[in-house]
Amino acid sequence: MNLADIRQTYAKQALDEAAADPDALRQFQRWLDEALAAQVEEPTAMVLATVAPDGRPTARVVLLKFFDAEGGGGFTFFTNYESAKGRALVHEPRAALTFFWPALERQVRVEGVVEQALAAVSDAYFQSRPRGSQLGAWASPQSEAVVDRAFLEGREQDAARAFAQQDPLPRPPHWGGYVLRPTRIEFWQGRPSRLHDRLVYEREAAEGSWKKIRLAP
């Protein structure tokens, strides 16, 4: 198969300035609700892009666990603070997110500043996770080189023994949430002939209103 010949025509919907919400966060909530209602595959999956301490851009898929459309707004995800992404966010607390919902022919790009979530938020979410996921957070030295899978399974068994009498497990001090506070959000709707709709919202001031701009595709 010739990769250059793979094409998809987008013609399901349009994105018009007049119909889009004046508030970027409410517009994202609208699109997220529509993705959930359409039961698209992995609707909360998002690519998180960061800059490593040595200047390398890095990206990986994480899951959106909380979204706050009020006030400053925020996209919350959880991870190991000592992982590669955690170290990158200490070095450079600005990051970008990308959602792609091909069934709706839509993409959302988010840029902003990242901060650690409140400890109470991380505690509550950690305790809501399945026990296996809780054990995995204790067992995995995320992003570190390991000898083999048996090493990880052994650490999981050690954690299971150590916490045999505790349910739920306590949250590891090296694990918790991050919140990305958006300063720029772009909504992309696929259209025919590659003349896609692109609307960008930019913060006009901290905690202030949004400026809406149409970009050429």
C-alpha positions in Angstrom: 0.0 0.0 0.0 1.3 3.4 -0.9 1.0 5.6 2.2 0.7 8.8 0.0 -2.5 7.4 -1.5 -4.3 7.0 1.8 -6.9 9.8 2.1 -10.0 10.5 4.1 -12.7 13.0 3.1 -14.1 15.0 6.0 -17.6 16.3 5.5 -19.7 15.5 8.6 -19.9 18.8 10.3 -18.8 22.5 10.3 -17.4 24.8 12.9 -18.7 28.4 12.7 -17.6 31.3 14.8 -21.2 32.4 15.5 -22.2 29.0 16.7 -19.1 28.4 18.8 -19.3 29.3 22.5 -17.5 32.6 23.4 -15.8 30.6 26.2 -13.2 28.1 25.1 -13.7 25.9 28.2 -17.4 25.7 27.6 -16.8 24.9 24.0 -14.4 22.1 25.0 -17.0 20.7 27.4 -19.5 20.7 24.6 -17.2 18.8 22.3 -16.2 16.4 25.0 -19.8 15.7 25.8 -20.5 15.0 22.2 -17.6 12.6 22.0 -18.8 10.8 25.1 -22.4 10.6 23.7 -21.1 9.3 20.4 -19.1 6.6 22.3 -16.0 7.3 20.3 -13.0 5.0 21.2 -10.9 6.4 24.1 -12.6 9.8 24.2 -10.4 11.0 27.1 -7.1 9.9 25.5 -4.8 12.9 24.9 -1.3 13.3 23.7 0.8 15.2 26.3 3.8 17.0 24.8 6.6 18.3 27.1 10.2 19.5 26.9 12.8 17.3 28.5 15.6 18.9 30.6 18.0 18.4 27.7 15.7 20.3 25.4 14.2 17.3 23.6 10.5 17.5 22.9 8.7 14.4 24.0 5.1 13.2 23.7 3.0 10.3 25.0 -0.7 9.5 25.4 -2.3 10.0 28.8 -5.9 10.0 30.0 -7.9 13.0 31.0 -9.4 12.3 34.4 -11.0 15.6 35.4 -12.0 18.7 33.5 -13.0 22.0 35.1 -14.7 24.4 32.8 -15.1 27.1 35.6 -12.8 29.9 36.6 -9.3 29.2 35.3 -10.3 25.8 34.1 -8.0 22.8 34.1 -7.2 19.5 32.4 -6.2 16.9 35.1 -4.2 13.8 34.5 -2.2 11.5 36.9 1.2 10.0 36.8 4.5 9.2 38.6 6.1 12.5 39.6 9.5 10.9 39.1 8.8 9.7 35.6 10.2 11.2 32.4 7.2 13.5 32.1 7.3 14.5 35.7 11.0 15.5 35.4 10.2 17.4 32.2 7.4 19.3 33.9 9.8 20.3 36.7 12.2 21.6 34.1 9.5 23.3 31.9 6.0 23.6 33.4 4.5 24.6 30.1 3.0 21.7 28.0 0.5 20.9 25.2 -2.3 18.5 24.9 -3.9 17.0 21.7 -7.3 15.2 21.5 -8.2 13.5 18.3 -11.7 12.1 17.7 -11.7 10.7 14.1 -15.2 9.4 14.3 -16.3 13.1 14.7 -13.6 14.4 12.4 -12.4 16.6 15.2 -9.1 17.6 16.9 -8.5 19.9 19.9 -5.1 21.3 20.7 -4.5 22.8 24.2 -1.5 24.8 25.4 -0.9 26.0 29.0 0.9 26.0 32.3 1.0 22.8 34.4 0.9 22.6 38.2 0.6 19.7 40.6 -3.0 19.0 41.7 -3.9 19.4 45.3 -2.9 16.5 47.5 -6.5 15.9 48.5 -7.5 15.5 44.8 -4.7 13.1 44.2 -5.5 11.1 47.3 -9.2 10.8 46.4 -8.5 9.7 42.8 -5.8 7.2 43.9 -8.2 5.6 46.3 -10.9 5.3 43.6 -8.6 3.2 41.4 -8.7 -0.6 41.1 -6.4 -2.3 43.6 -4.3 -3.6 40.8 -3.6 -0.1 39.6 -2.8 1.0 43.1 -0.3 -1.8 43.5 1.2 -0.9 40.1 1.8 2.7 41.1 3.8 1.4 44.1 5.7 -1.2 42.1 6.7 0.6 39.0 9.8 2.9 38.9 8.3 4.6 35.9 10.6 5.5 33.0 13.6 3.7 34.7 15.4 0.8 33.0 14.5 -2.6 34.4 16.1 -6.0 33.9 13.0 -7.8 32.7 9.2 -8.1 33.3 9.9 -10.6 36.2 11.5 -7.7 38.1 8.3 -5.7 37.8 6.1 -8.6 38.7 8.3 -9.3 41.8 7.9 -5.7 42.9 4.1 -6.0 42.5 4.1 -9.1 44.6 6.2 -7.4 47.3 3.7 -4.5 47.3 0.8 -6.9 47.6 2.3 -8.5 50.6 3.3 -5.2 52.2 -0.3 -3.8 51.9 -2.2 -7.1 52.4 -4.1 -5.6 55.3 -4.8 -2.2 53.7 -7.7 -1.4 51.4 -7.5 1.0 49.7 -3.7 1.5 49.6 -2.2 4.8 50.6 -1.1 7.0 47.7 2.6 6.8 47.0 4.4 10.2 47.7 5.9 10.0 44.2 2.5 9.7 42.4 -0.3 12.2 41.9 -2.1 14.6 39.6 -1.1 17.5 37.3 -3.5 20.2 36.1 -2.9 22.0 32.9 -4.3 25.6 33.0 -5.0 26.5 29.3 -3.9 29.7 27.7 -4.7 28.7 24.2 -7.1 26.2 22.7 -7.6 25.3 19.1 -10.7 23.5 17.7 -10.3 21.7 14.4 -13.2 20.4 12.4 -12.5 18.4 9.3 -14.1 19.8 6.1 -14.0 18.8 2.4 -11.1 19.6 0.1 -8.8 20.1 3.1 -10.4 23.5 3.8 -10.8 22.5 7.4 -12.3 24.8 10.1 -9.8 26.0 12.7 -10.9 28.3 15.6 -8.3 29.4 18.1 -9.2 30.8 21.5 -6.5 32.8 23.4 -6.6 34.2 26.9 -6.7 38.0 26.8 -5.7 38.1 30.5 -5.1 35.8 33.4 -8.5 34.4 34.5 -10.1 36.7 31.8 -12.0 36.4 28.7 -11.1 34.6 25.4 -10.2 36.1 22.0 -11.5 34.0 19.2 -9.5 33.8 15.9 -10.1 31.8 12.7 -7.0 30.2 11.2 -6.4 29.1 7.6 -6.2 25.3 7.4 
